[in-house]
Amino acid sequence: MAKNFVQNGMTISILNAGAEAIASGDVVLIGNIVAVAITNIAVQDSGDGFTEGVFQLPKASADVFTPGAAVYVSDGTAQASADGGVYAGIAWEDAASGSTVVNVKINAGAAPAVTESGS
């Protein structure tokens, strides 16, 4: 193993500096890294979050996702639009309008480039 190996990067430490407990399965943003809490994390306590894998996340019911579509999160909810959100990964399966969840491969690839319209 390389002498400079630190870890496999599948998990990250989460410090809950907020006013409410973080529940197992909650989406937590650490900068631009999306993590899913492994266990409940009390206020002012630390725990770990997954940074790789496919997770079922709550979504805006009007949004539609197809496999490979970019997924963004805002306030713990997946959305199709980058507006106000952080890139979370890609949709793993179809998620129709009216459904309240989408399966997301978190931190997959880079966020799509933002293009400007008009001239």
TANOR-V118770 format. One record per pair of residues at least 12 apart in sequence whose ideal C-beta (glycine too) atoms are under 7 Angstrom apart, sorted by the first residue. I is the first residue (numbers start at 1). J is the second residue. Records with the same first field share a line. If there is no record, write none. Layout:
I: J, J
This chain:
9: 51
10: 50, 51, 52
11: 48, 49, 50, 51
12: 30, 33, 35, 48, 49, 51
13: 46, 48
14: 28, 30, 35, 37, 41, 46, 47, 48, 49
15: 46
16: 41, 42, 43, 44, 45
18: 43
19: 43
20: 43
21: 40, 41, 42, 43
22: 37, 40, 41
23: 37, 40
24: 37, 38, 39, 40
25: 37
26: 76
27: 57, 73, 76
28: 49
29: 86
32: 86
33: 51, 107
34: 73, 86, 88, 89, 106, 107
35: 49, 50, 51
36: 49, 50, 55, 106
37: 49
38: 50
51: 106, 107
52: 106, 107
53: 106
54: 92, 103, 104, 105
55: 104, 106
56: 101, 103
57: 78, 101, 102, 104
58: 76, 77, 78, 100, 101
59: 77, 78, 79, 95, 100, 101, 102
60: 77, 79
61: 97, 98, 99, 100
62: 97
63: 79, 80
64: 80, 95, 96, 97
65: 80, 91, 94, 95, 102
66: 91, 94
67: 91, 92, 93, 94
68: 90, 91
69: 90, 91
70: 87, 90, 112
71: 88, 89, 90, 91, 102, 104
72: 85, 86, 87, 88
73: 85, 86, 88
78: 102, 104
82: 114
87: 111
88: 104, 106
89: 104, 105, 106, 107, 108
90: 104, 105, 108, 109
91: 103, 104
92: 104, 105
